[in-house]
């Protein structure tokens, strides 16, 4: 049986920042789900890889990308 490693990140915030985060997440081959509640957007980003090292690399790159948005805000 093949291994499967998964990480789920949930973020909540404003619509403009959510759009920026989605654009940054797309190149990282993750599943992105978006829900809206009142004035907030809830993003769920799911990363799935076949090996743990690849999962770490993808998640690290994703978090570095997201940090650029938070640093600007």
C-alpha positions as CSV (number, residue, x, y, z in Angstrom):
1,X,0.0,0.0,0.0
2,X,1.4,3.4,-0.9
3,X,1.9,6.0,1.7
4,X,-0.1,9.2,1.9
5,X,0.8,12.2,3.9
6,X,-1.6,15.1,4.3
7,X,-1.5,18.6,6.0
8,X,-4.5,20.8,6.3
9,X,-4.2,24.6,7.0
10,X,-7.2,26.7,7.9
11,X,-7.0,30.5,7.6
12,X,-9.7,33.1,8.4
13,X,-9.6,36.7,7.3
14,X,-10.7,39.4,4.8
15,X,-11.6,38.8,1.2
16,X,-8.7,40.7,-0.4
17,X,-6.1,38.8,1.6
18,X,-7.9,35.5,0.9
19,X,-7.6,36.2,-2.9
20,X,-3.9,36.8,-2.5
21,X,-3.4,33.6,-0.5
22,X,-5.3,31.5,-3.1
23,X,-3.1,32.9,-5.9
24,X,0.1,32.0,-3.9
25,X,-1.2,28.5,-3.0
26,X,-2.1,27.5,-6.6
27,X,1.5,26.7,-7.7
28,X,1.9,24.4,-4.8
29,X,-0.5,21.7,-6.1
30,X,-2.9,21.8,-3.1
31,X,-6.6,21.7,-2.8
32,X,-8.1,25.0,-1.8
33,X,-11.6,25.3,-0.4
34,X,-13.2,28.7,0.4
35,X,-16.3,29.5,2.5
36,X,-17.7,32.8,3.6
37,X,-19.3,33.6,6.9
38,X,-20.5,37.2,7.4
39,X,-17.5,39.5,6.5
40,X,-14.9,36.7,6.7
41,X,-13.5,34.2,4.3
42,X,-12.4,30.8,5.6
43,X,-9.7,29.1,3.5
44,X,-8.9,25.5,3.9
45,X,-5.7,24.4,2.1
46,X,-5.0,20.7,1.9
47,X,-1.6,19.4,0.8
48,X,-1.2,15.7,0.0
49,X,2.1,14.1,-0.9
50,X,3.4,10.5,-1.3
51,X,6.3,10.9,1.0
52,X,6.9,12.9,4.2
53,X,9.9,14.9,2.9
54,X,7.9,16.1,-0.1
55,X,5.1,17.1,2.2
56,X,7.5,19.1,4.4
57,X,9.0,20.8,1.3
58,X,5.6,21.7,-0.1
59,X,4.3,23.0,3.2
60,X,7.5,25.0,3.9
61,X,7.2,26.7,0.5
62,X,3.5,27.4,1.0
63,X,4.1,28.9,4.4
64,X,7.0,31.1,3.1
65,X,4.6,32.3,0.4
66,X,1.9,33.1,2.9
67,X,4.3,34.9,5.1
68,X,5.0,37.5,2.4
69,X,1.3,38.4,2.5
70,X,1.2,38.7,6.3
71,X,4.4,40.7,6.3
72,X,2.7,43.2,3.9
73,X,-0.4,43.6,6.1
